[in-house]
Amino acid sequence: MENRICSRFEGGNFRYPSGAVPTHSTLIFEIEVPRFYGVKEVSLVLINDRDHQYHRLRMGWKGIDNGRDLYELGIELGEAGLNWYYFQLDSLTEVKYVGINEGDSIISEHEPSSWQLTVYDEKFTTPDWIKGGIFYHIFVDRFARIGKTVVKDDIVFRDDWGGLPTYKPNEEGEVLNNDFFGGNLKGIIGKLDYIHSLGVTCIYLSPIFEAYSNHKYDTGDFTKIDPMFGTLSDFRKLCKEAKRRGIRVIMDGVFNHVGSDSVYFNKNGTYQEIGAYQSKASPYYSWFKFIDYPDKYESWWGIQTLPSVNEEEPTYVEFITGENGITKKWLEEGASGWRLDVVDELPDPFIEKIRQAIKSSQPESLLIGEVWEDASNKIAYGHRKKYLLGKQLDSVMNYPFMNGIIEFVRNGNAEQLDSVVTSILQNYPSSVVHCLMNMLGTHDTQRILTALGGKDLSHAPKEEQADTCMTKKERQDAIQLLKMASLLQMTLPGVPCIYYGDEAGMEGYNDPFNRRCYPWGQEESELVKWYQRLGAIRKKWSVFKDGEYKTIYGKEGIFLFQRTDGKEKIVVGVNRSEEPFRFEVENEYVDLFGVDTVIDQYILEPNKVCFLGIR
């Protein structure tokens, strides 16, 4: 230890405070260098991500401690944005550098990889109501059905609730996604008590606007609820009845593209109004980017039924974000926020205008973005995104946590999970962290039960995915693994998001097999009760709202962490190794899964979990 370059600050990044910091806060950088290195001068090298300018700042010598020279520097950063830093050590004969490699500090003879420093707007706040809560993600057509369904022309209505969704292409080679099982808003209203029993505080709805497909990501009319899902009155009632149970509703905003069969494009001539495809005189013509009018146009990932919208066109921006725009309209009708689909493909000014619009209407409205990677440093289409700096999103979908949990629970890779959690908590503002949407699966991924216990068929033909289910033994084992995964999901920083039916034991590979109907009456009751229990515990403990996080042990198949908020402390552990793991506890903890009091030490057996708390 004496030979290592180190710092007295926790976090391993040689500064205090650790993590993302607000503008105009004071940062202290400190580094301790053993004397035998012969260092004469130490500098902090700070790199501004915006202009890539390097700033070498000489650090002050503060004295000697136990054979080490202590260097320190205090700075204040007034501009929101990303910065990078490393240290330069100058001796009489050579120059060395201290940087980061796979989470650890290293000494290098060349310019090393840098630590990230996120600086966000000091005025940035996020909605308090979602913190400590639970999301429930509903794919509307497949959740619950009540009443008579308005069956539209040119769709396939299924009367076999729970049947296999259509996945084979038609004679033209197209998968139309036009088979409907009849799930609707009234069905959700009828299940609100069940949703409430899970501890849910926010329903995240898949798109509900008028559209041709069952998934509704091909919007036909932003101003109308799809008649197969219900009416405006149904939506208002859903929001009202949900609110009465302490549950809010957020909507899915698909603003990067619309359907070719829409009032705006109207390729099929379905609507009376003249669409952009039909005439250059259409009021919507400027919304789209035609390459060779009318049949060649930009579309989302080349899918011709999803023409891309020009989010820099003033009339479209006004339509979405204006005083009478779509984002405000649906908040006024009862929604409490938006999840932005494919936010990577939205320009910064457009996202900023969406935020301004909804916050001016409802300051406590929530804005979540679909980002699959670390959102703090994401580069999309050659451009560094600014999602978390205070002018755009409140938070994001947390795919990094999801992938880390699955890798740990399935394969025992505690080191990767620890690295992912540490990195996200270092890079994101704390107000963003406490609003993170922590899911284990979505409509875009295979079911979590399948991910944990099924065969890897990610590259297999659809026919094989459709026909493959877990054996009874595989399923039983997967349920036990899901209990471990969901315990982590429910207790790590952020807001857990249950994808409808995961708590009931639904399995299935990728779209459309992950979008099957909720198995009412055939749920895995043991698993439902497990989720209800976790939800009840989460509701009773304030530490889950904004408690600080610390990894206690994260290697060799064991993941153990604590969270504290000054009043409460919880310890959560999962053992995926083959050996018992013994750890000491400094106070008397209550086993939150039992009635026992834990004193001095706890033995976490192989393939078991622990959930301890103290107040």
PyMOL commands that set and color helices and strands:
alter all, ss='L'
color gray80, all
select helices_A, chain A and resi 35-37+140-142+185-190+192-197+232-244+285-287+300-302+314-321+326-332+343-345+348-361+399-411+414-427+430-433+448-453+462-467+472-491+502-504+525-540+543-546
alter helices_A, ss='H'
color red, helices_A
select strands_A, chain A and resi 15-16+21-22+26-34+39-48+54-58+60-65+68-76+81-91+95-101+104-108+115-120+135-138+156-157+179-180+202-205+209-211+219-225+248-253+290-292+296-297+337-340+366-369+379-380+383-384+395-396+437-439+495-499+548-555+558-564+569-575+581-584+589-591+597-598+601-604+609-614
alter strands_A, ss='S'
color yellow, strands_A
deselect
rebuild
show_as cartoon
